[in-house]
Amino acid sequence: MNPGLLALIIVLGVIVLVALIIVIWWISTSNKMRREIVKIDEASSGIDVALTKRYDILTKSISAVKGYAKHEVEVLEKITKLRCPGANSSIEEKNEFAKTTGEALKTINLLAESYPNLKANENFSNLQAQISEVEEQLQASRRVYNSNVSIYNQDIDVFPGRLVAKKNNFTKKVFFVADEEKKADVKIDF
């Protein structure tokens, strides 16, 4: 075989191999980013489930406190008129709903302090335990969501993944953020 032809075949083989490696890397990186988007959507759904459960508990709380505090019930009834965010809601809408329902939970806790008989009521005690459980689930869902968003945002922001992200129009996702008042220092007086 001609040495020039053999060199040409080797060069072409190397070029094809490099091109194949680049195509495989491109496809695997693109698929990885798509899987991360699915994980973000799944985590967002987890937030929806926790927010819906929180909303359901709040509506049940209204009937538990009606007999104890007529004027405070108005605040809670306003919460039941809110539309629970659906799967197509943005993370900002979910965050706003979480903030509003969180304020309602504060009202329920204040009612329990103001009306000792309410606090002693078994149904109300069960509701408070459920609220605590739902809050923990919501926090866990937020952490999972934010962790997935962080991984995804890093992957689309760092070279060479940025090339794939730009070509496929992948954009950064928004983190679920805490309420401003929850970021403040807690003052404890004894």
C-alpha positions as semicolon CSV with decimal commas, in nm:
position;residue;x (nm);y (nm);z (nm)
1;M;0,000;0,000;0,000
2;N;0,112;0,347;-0,081
3;P;0,253;0,523;0,230
4;G;0,079;0,849;0,131
5;L;-0,258;0,671;0,104
6;L;-0,202;0,498;0,437
7;A;-0,124;0,832;0,604
8;L;-0,437;0,984;0,448
9;I;-0,652;0,696;0,577
10;I;-0,503;0,734;0,927
11;V;-0,562;1,112;0,926
12;L;-0,921;1,065;0,804
13;G;-0,975;0,794;1,065
14;V;-0,850;1,023;1,342
15;I;-1,073;1,308;1,215
16;V;-1,377;1,078;1,205
17;L;-1,295;0,946;1,555
18;V;-1,257;1,299;1,696
19;A;-1,582;1,408;1,526
20;L;-1,757;1,100;1,667
21;I;-1,629;1,175;2,017
22;I;-1,750;1,536;1,988
23;V;-2,096;1,426;1,866
24;I;-2,129;1,169;2,147
25;W;-2,019;1,429;2,405
26;W;-2,266;1,683;2,262
27;I;-2,557;1,439;2,274
28;S;-2,473;1,314;2,624
29;T;-2,433;1,671;2,757
30;S;-2,761;1,776;2,598
31;N;-2,939;1,471;2,742
32;K;-2,788;1,537;3,084
33;M;-2,927;1,892;3,081
34;R;-3,268;1,763;2,972
35;R;-3,266;1,510;3,260
36;E;-3,179;1,793;3,498
37;I;-3,481;1,990;3,370
38;V;-3,699;1,685;3,438
39;K;-3,559;1,668;3,793
40;I;-3,634;2,039;3,841
41;D;-3,991;1,985;3,717
42;E;-4,026;1,687;3,950
43;A;-3,900;1,891;4,245
44;S;-4,136;2,173;4,150
45;S;-4,418;1,920;4,157
46;G;-4,306;1,819;4,507
47;I;-4,342;2,183;4,613
48;D;-4,691;2,185;4,456
49;V;-4,787;1,877;4,657
50;A;-4,661;2,030;4,982
51;L;-4,830;2,365;4,912
52;T;-5,158;2,189;4,827
53;K;-5,136;1,985;5,146
54;R;-5,062;2,302;5,341
55;Y;-5,364;2,470;5,180
56;D;-5,588;2,174;5,262
57;I;-5,476;2,179;5,625
58;L;-5,542;2,553;5,644
59;T;-5,896;2,509;5,516
60;K;-5,954;2,237;5,777
61;S;-5,810;2,467;6,043
62;I;-6,082;2,719;5,973
63;S;-6,354;2,487;6,096
64;A;-6,145;2,401;6,402
65;V;-6,107;2,764;6,509
66;K;-6,444;2,908;6,405
67;G;-6,600;2,856;6,745
68;Y;-6,314;3,021;6,927
69;A;-6,238;3,335;6,734
70;K;-6,497;3,476;6,496
71;H;-6,298;3,781;6,385
72;E;-5,976;3,591;6,316
73;V;-6,167;3,347;6,099
74;E;-6,206;3,620;5,837
75;V;-5,831;3,617;5,783
76;L;-5,832;3,243;5,741
77;E;-6,130;3,251;5,506
78;K;-5,938;3,490;5,281
79;I;-5,672;3,221;5,253
80;T;-5,926;2,963;5,139
81;K;-6,027;3,197;4,857
82;L;-5,672;3,195;4,723
83;R;-5,611;2,978;4,423
84;C;-5,368;2,702;4,505
85;P;-5,092;2,715;4,240
86;G;-5,103;2,446;3,976
87;A;-4,830;2,256;3,800
88;N;-4,805;2,527;3,533
89;S;-4,752;2,806;3,786
90;S;-4,417;2,979;3,790
91;I;-4,184;2,937;4,085
92;E;-4,248;3,304;4,168
93;E;-4,625;3,236;4,194
94;K;-4,559;2,933;4,413
95;N;-4,329;3,140;4,631
96;E;-4,598;3,410;4,673
97;F;-4,859;3,147;4,762
98;A;-4,620;2,992;5,014
99;K;-4,566;3,336;5,170
100;T;-4,940;3,406;5,197
101;T;-5,023;3,067;5,346
102;G;-4,729;3,103;5,584
103;E;-4,885;3,422;5,717
104;A;-5,208;3,232;5,775
105;L;-5,018;2,969;5,972
106;K;-4,887;3,244;6,197
107;T;-5,246;3,353;6,259
108;I;-5,339;2,999;6,362
109;N;-5,047;2,985;6,605
110;L;-5,144;3,322;6,751
111;L;-5,499;3,194;6,796
112;A;-5,369;2,893;6,984
113;E;-5,183;3,124;7,221
114;S;-5,485;3,352;7,265
115;Y;-5,735;3,075;7,325
116;P;-5,595;2,805;7,556
117;N;-5,907;2,591;7,511
118;L;-5,840;2,581;7,139
119;K;-5,486;2,466;7,204
120;A;-5,617;2,188;7,425
121;N;-5,866;2,073;7,161
122;E;-5,752;1,737;7,024
123;N;-5,852;1,821;6,667
124;F;-5,656;2,144;6,678
125;S;-5,355;1,968;6,829
126;N;-5,367;1,714;6,546
127;L;-5,387;1,997;6,293
128;Q;-5,084;2,167;6,446
129;A;-4,890;1,839;6,420
130;Q;-4,996;1,804;6,057
131;I;-4,896;2,163;5,988
132;S;-4,554;2,098;6,137
133;E;-4,513;1,787;5,922
134;V;-4,625;1,970;5,607
135;E;-4,383;2,255;5,677
136;E;-4,098;2,006;5,705
137;Q;-4,204;1,843;5,377
138;L;-4,226;2,183;5,211
139;Q;-3,878;2,276;5,330
140;A;-3,741;1,943;5,204
141;S;-3,912;1,996;4,867
142;R;-3,763;2,346;4,842
143;R;-3,416;2,214;4,922
144;V;-3,443;1,943;4,656
145;Y;-3,573;2,194;4,401
146;N;-3,297;2,446;4,475
147;S;-3,031;2,174;4,467
148;N;-3,150;2,060;4,124
149;V;-3,164;2,420;3,999
150;S;-2,811;2,479;4,127
151;I;-2,670;2,176;3,945
152;Y;-2,852;2,266;3,623
153;N;-2,755;2,635;3,635
154;Q;-2,392;2,542;3,692
155;D;-2,394;2,300;3,401
156;I;-2,536;2,553;3,157
157;D;-2,314;2,833;3,281
158;V;-1,975;2,659;3,271
159;F;-1,766;2,595;2,960
160;P;-1,796;2,369;2,757
161;G;-2,154;2,291;2,865
162;R;-2,239;2,653;2,795
163;L;-2,197;2,583;2,423
164;V;-2,455;2,305;2,430
165;A;-2,691;2,509;2,649
166;K;-2,674;2,811;2,420
167;K;-2,730;2,607;2,105
168;N;-3,030;2,425;2,264
169;N;-3,171;2,745;2,420
170;F;-3,141;2,614;2,776
171;T;-3,185;2,904;3,018
172;K;-3,120;2,944;3,388
173;K;-3,393;2,843;3,630
174;V;-3,509;3,055;3,923
175;F;-3,443;2,945;4,282
176;F;-3,724;2,917;4,535
177;V;-3,641;3,194;4,784
178;A;-3,725;3,244;5,149
179;D;-3,942;3,528;5,273
180;E;-3,744;3,836;5,373
181;E;-3,867;3,821;5,732
182;K;-3,746;3,461;5,763
183;K;-3,397;3,574;5,665
184;A;-3,379;3,822;5,953
185;D;-3,213;3,743;6,284
186;V;-3,440;3,590;6,543
187;K;-3,436;3,784;6,868
188;I;-3,477;3,569;7,174
189;D;-3,569;3,735;7,502
190;F;-3,575;3,542;7,828
